[in-house]
Amino acid sequence: MVEKFDLIVIGAGSGLDIVSAASSKGLKVALIEKGPMGGTCLNRGCIPSKMIIHSADLMQEIKRAHLFGLKVGKVKIDFAKITDRANNAVDKDAQEIEESIRKSKNITLFKGTGKFIGPKTLDIGGKQLTSDKIVIGAGTRPSIPPIEGLDTVPYMTSDEALRLRKLPKHLIIVGGGYIACELAHFFGSMGSSITILQRNVRLLPDEDEEVSLKFTELFSKQYDVKLGFTVKKVEKIKNKIIVRSDREKVEGTDLLIATGRIPNSDILDVSKTNVLTNKAGFVETNDYLQTNVPGIYAFGDIAGKYLFKHSANLEAEYVTYNMFNENNLKKVDYTGMPHAVFSYPQVAGVGATEQELKEKKIDYLVGKYKYIDSGMGLAIEDQDGFVKFLTDYQGKILGCHIMGHEASTLIHEVLVSIKAGKGHVNDIIDTIHIHPALSEVVQRGAGSV
C-alpha cells in the first residue's frame, strides 16, 4: 500500500524550514532523513567544525603571545574534551529537533534511506510514499577518489575527523580546498604534524588568485605543503601509511581524504522519478528551483548552485514560496552570495575574482589595503592580511576578497552594500567607521579604488 502525503521533503537540513512552513499550513508532510536532524551543517559540518576550530584559533593566538610581551608556558591540550564539547552540543540539538518533529501532528518522520521506485513514489524501509509535491534536499557526501590501495588502508573523511577523540601524530591530508585547509588548521594547531598533498599549483584554487597565492605561501610556512602532487597509490606498512605519486612518497600515521563532495542523487535514484541530473550528478533546476518534473523541487547542495548552508537557507525560502504560489513564481536572488574559509588566516569573498574578470575581458579597477597599515591591524600585528576590492570604472563593486583576522565578519558590510545599498564603494567610504576598529581596513580598501 502506498501512503499519500500533501508534501514529501527529503533531507532534514534546511529542509526543516520547508517542513515547518508546510505543517503550519495544515499540510500532511512526510520527512525522510537517514541521519540525525539538522543535516550536514549541524552534525558534520559548519557547527561542530567551527566549535573545534575556535580552540585552534586560541592556540594560534597563544603562539603569538610573545609579540605582545606575554610569556606563555606549555599548554596542556585535552583533545577529547575539545571534540566532545562540539559533538555533545550538536547531538543534543539534533535529538531535541527530532523530539519536536515527532510531537507534531502534521509531520511523519521516516528514518532511513529513501529511494525513488517510480514517478513521485519512494520506498523507505519497505514503506512506499507518494505525493504530488516533493522537495529534494538530500545534500552531498565526501567524494572518494579512485586511488589504488585506498580500499585496503584506514582513512577518514571530514565526517569522521570531527569526531576523533585522539590526536593524530602525523596526518596526511589529500586535497587543498577549504575542508582540507580548515582541518589542517585544527589538527596542526593542536599538535599534529601535517602534510598536505594538493594536485593543484596552489591551495584554495577557487579563491582570487592573489589571495590563494598568499594563503599558500603562509600555510606552507606552517605545514608541509606539497603542490602538484597527484596521488597514485596508498598502502599501509606496519604502523605507517604511505602515499605515493609518480615522483615521491609521503609517510604518516593517519590519512584524511578531503577531495570535495558529490551529490546524493544516485543514492536516491532520482532517475526513477524522471528527474534530470547533470554530468556531475547534481539535480538540474531552473531559476525557481523546479526540476524538469512538475511538482518536484530541489535545493541546497544536491542542486549544486552553491554548496553553503546560507545558500541552502535562502533557497529553502524560495522553494517554500514558489511551492505555494505556482502562478506567481519568484526567481532566486543570489545577489551578494558570500563565502568564508575558517582557517588561519581566515579568507572571505564575494563576487568575481580577478582571474574571472580577466577571462571575461571585463575592465576593472583594483583597490587594496593592508591590515598592518590600520590602527587595529597594527595592534594585533597582522602583517599579512589585506582587503582587495574589484570595481568597474564608476566604482560599482564587482568583487571583494579579504584575507586575515576576522575576514568572515569584515566581509559583511560589503554584502550589505551589494544586497541592500547601491553596490558602490561609496556606500562603504561614506559610512562613519569607529576608529580604530578593524573594519577600517574595509573602508580604506574601498577608498583605495
N, C-alpha and C positions, 0 to 999 in steps of 0.2 A: 504494500500500500504506500502510495506517495502522499506525503503530508504537504499541504499547500499553505504558503505564508504570503503576507502582503509584501514583504521585503526580506531578502536574504543578504546579509553582509558577511563577506569572507575576510577575516582578519580583524583582530581586536587591538590594533594600534590606534591610529587616527580614525579608524572606522567606528570606534566607540562614540565619536561625536555624531556620526550619522545615525547610529543605533538609538542614541539618546533622543535626537530630534524626532525620529520616526515614531518611537514608542510614546513620546509625549503627545503625539497627534492621535494616539489610539490605535496605531497600526500593529498588527501581529508580526513580530520580527524574529527571524532566526539569525543567530550569531554563531559563526563557525570559527573556531580557533584551536589549534593543536597544543599551543603552549600557554604560558601564563598570560593574564590580561595585561595590556599595555604595549604589546608589540616589541619590536626590536629596540626602540628608543629607551623604554623604561627598563627592560630586562637585560639587554645585551649590547646596548649602545650608549646613547647620549648621557643618561643619568649615572649609571654605575661608572662609566669611564671618566666622567668629569669629577666624580667624587674621589676616585683614587688618584687622578691626575692632580688634584689640589694638593695632595701630600707630596707629589713630585715637585710642584711649584714651590712649596715651602722649603723643600730640600735644596732647590736651586738658590733660593734667597739666603739660606743658611750658608751655603758655599761662598756666597758673595759678601757675607757679613764683614769680612776683613776690609772691604773697600770703604766701609763706613765707620772704621775704628772699633769694630767689635770682634773680640776673640771668642770663638765658639769651640767647645770641646767636642769629642767624638759623639755623634748622635746615635742612639740606640734605636733600631727600627724594629717594630713589631709588625712584620709583613702581613701575617694572618689577620691582625686586627684591622689593617687598612682595607683589605678586600672584604672582610666580614662586615665592616661598617657599611660599605656600599651595598653589598648583596642582601644583608638583612633588611636594609631600608627598602630596597626595590621589591624584595619578596613580600614584605608586609603590604606595600602599596598594591601589588598585583592581587594578593589574596583579598584585600578589602574591596577592590573593584569587582572581583568575581562574586563575592558575597552579596554585593549590592545588585549586581545583574541578576543573580538567582532569585532575589526577592521581588524583582519586577514582574508584574502580571502580564506584561505585553511582550517580554523578551524570553526566548528559549535559547539557552546556550548549549551548543553541541561541541564537546571537547574531542578533538581528533582531527585527522587529515581529511578534508573534503576533496572529492574528485567528481568532475562532470562525467556523467554517463550518457547524456543525451541533451537535446536542446532545453536549456533552462532547468535542468534536472541534475541534482548532485546526490552522491552516495557518501555517507559518513558512518562508518562502523556498521554497515548493513542497513542503516535507515536511509530512506530516499526522501529528498526535499525538492520542492519546486516553488517558483514564484515568477510572476510577470516582471518583477523588478529585482535585479541582482546587482550588488556593488562588489567589485573585486578589489580588495586592498590587502592582498596576501604577502606583499613585500618581497624581499630578496634574501639570499643566504650567501655565505662566503663562497667565492669561486676557488675551486681546487684545480690547479693546472696539471696537465698530464706529464708529470715528471717521472722518469724511470726510477723505480725503487721506492717511491713515496708511499705506496700501499704496504710496505714492509717496515716502515720507520715510524716511531711515535712522533706525532706532530700536533700542533694546536692551531686553531683559528682565533679570531678575536672573541668568539663565544666562550671558549674555554679559558683564554688568557685572563679575562676579567674575574674569573672565579678561582684562580690559583691561590693556594694558601702557603706555598713555599716558593721563595725567590729563586729563579733560575740562576745558575752560576755564570754560564756563558750562553746567551740567547742569540741564535741566528735568525734574522728576520728576512724573509723573501718578499720583496715588494718595497716600493718607495713612495707610496701615496700617503694620504692623510692618516689612515688607520695605522700604517707602519710607523709613521713619524710620531704619532701620539703615544703609541705603546712603547716605542724606543725611548721616548722621554720619560715615561713612567718607570719602566724596568731599569733603565740606565741610571736614573736619579736615585733609585732605591739601592743600587749597588751591583746590578748585573753587568757583566761585560757584554757589549752589544756589537754585533756585526750585521750591517745592513747590506743586502745583495739587491741592487737595483739595476735592471736591464737597460733603463734609460740613461741619458747622459747627465741627468740631474734629478734631485728629489723634488717632490711636488710639481711634476712637469706641467700640470694644467694651470698653475698659477701664472701671473705675469712673469715673464722671463727674468726680469731684473730681480724680482722678489725671490723666485725659485733659485737663481744662481747664488744670491747672497745667503739664502737659507741653507743651501747645500754646503757652502763654504763654512758657515758657523757650525752646522751639525757634524761636519767632518772633523772639526776640532775636538768635538766631544766624544764621537764614536768612530768605530772602524767602518767607513762607508766605502763600498766597492761599487763603482759605477760601470755601466756597460757589462754587467755580469749576468749572463744568461745561464740559468741553472739547467744542467743536463741530466744530473743523476744525484741521488741521495742514498746513503747507506748508513747502517749503524755497526760499528766495530767496537765490541766491549761496551764501555760507557760513553763512547763518543759518537756524535752524529757528524757525518762527513758530507758536505755539499760540494759538488764538482761542477765546474764549467769546462769549456774546451781547453782553457789555459791554466787554471789553478784550482786549488781546493781549499775549503774552509772547514775548520773543526770547531764543534761546540757541544754543549750538554743538552740543549733544548732547541726546538725548531718551531718557529711561528710562520704560518703562511698568511700573508696579507696582500693578496694579488687581486683585490677587487671583489665585486659581488655580482651574483647572477639572479635573475627573477625566478619566482616560484611558479611561473605559468605552466611549466612542464609537469610539476607535481600535481597541479590542479587539472591538467589535461584539458585546457580551455578549448582545444580544437573540437572536442566532443559537443560543445555548445556553439560551434561555428565562429568563435571569437578569433580574430586575426592577431598574430604577433609579428614583430619584425625579426630580422636575422639574428639579433641578439637575444630574442625571446621575450622582449618587453611587449606588453599588450598595447596595441595601437588604439589611440583615442583621437577624437577631434578636439576643436577648441573648447568644447563644452564637457569634455571628459566622457563622452559617449563612445562606446565601441561600435563596431560595424553591425552589431546585433541590437535592434531596438529594445530598450528597457534594461540593457546591461551597461553599467558604467565601470570604469576602472580609474584608480588614482593612486598617488603615492609612489613608492619605489618601483612597484611592479609595472607602472605605466612609463617609467624611465625618463620623465621630463627633467626632474631634479630629484636627487636622492638625499633629501634633507627632511628632518622632522617638521621644520617650519613650513616647507613647501607642501608636505602632506596635509598639515593642518589647514593651510589655505585652500588646497584642492578639496578637502572634505567639506568646507563651507559651500563651495560652488556645486559639488555633487548634490548636497542636501537641497540647495535652492533649485537647481535645474531638474532634479527628480520630481519635485512637486510643482514645477512651473514649466512644463514642457512646451507650452505655447508662447513662452516669453523667456527663452534661454539667455543666459549670460556667459560670455567668453571669460575664461580665467585670465585675470590680470596679474602677470608675473613681474610687473614693473618693480625694479629695485630688489630683485631676489639676491640676497647676500649669502655668504658662506664664511666659515672660520675654521682654522686648524688650531686646536688647543695643545700645541706642542710648546717647545721652548727654544726660540722665541715663538710667540703666537703670530698667526697670519690671518688676515681677513681681507675680503674683497667683494666688490660688486661691479657689475657691468663688464665692459670689454677690457681685455688685456692689450698691451701694446703690440704684441705679435699678431693678435687678431685684427687690429686696426690696419696694420701693415699689409696683412694678407688680403684684406678687403679694399685696400688702397683708399682708405678714408683719411683725409687730412686731420691732424690733431696737434694740440699743444700739450706739453708736459710741465707739471709743477711738482716740485719735491721739497720736502723739509725734513731735516734730521731731528730725531728726538733730542740728541745731546745739545742742540742749539736752542732749546727751550729751557725755561726755568726748572720745570719739574723733571724734564729729561736729564738735566744736569744733576738734580737732587738724587735721582735714582740710578745715575751712572749707566744709562742705556746708550752705549756707544754705537750700536749698530742699527737701531730702529729707525724707520723712516716712513713717511706718508708720501704717496705718489698719486697725483691727480692726472687724468687724461680728459681733455675737453676739446670741443670744437673751437673755431676761431672767435666765437662770440661768448665763450665761457660756459656753454652747456656741458654738464658732466657726462662724459662717455664711460668713464670707469674710475674707480678709486681702489687703491691697494695699500694695505698697511702691514708692516712687519714690526713687531716689538711688543713691549709691555701693554697689556690690555687692548690689543688690537681688535679683539672681538667686541669690545664695548665701544671703542672710539669710532668704529665704522658707522655707528647708528645715527649720528647727526647727518651724515652723508645720505643715509637711507631715507631719513625724514625729508630732506631736500628733494630727493629724486621722486619719492612717492607722494608727498603732500605739499611740497613747495613748488618752485619753478624749475628745479633740477639744474640750477645755475650756481656757480661758485659764490656769487654774491649773497645767496641765502646764508652761507656759512660765514663769509667775510664780514657781512654787516651785522651778524649776531654778536652781542657782547659776550665774551668768554671770561670766566673767572681767571684771574692771574694769581698764581702761576700754575693753574691746573694743567694736567697732561693734555687735555683736549685742545690746548693752544696749538699743538703741533698740527692738528687738522685745519684749524683756521689759517695758520701760516702756510700750510701746504696749498690750501685753496688760493691764498693771496699770491703765492709764488707763480701761479699761472700767468 
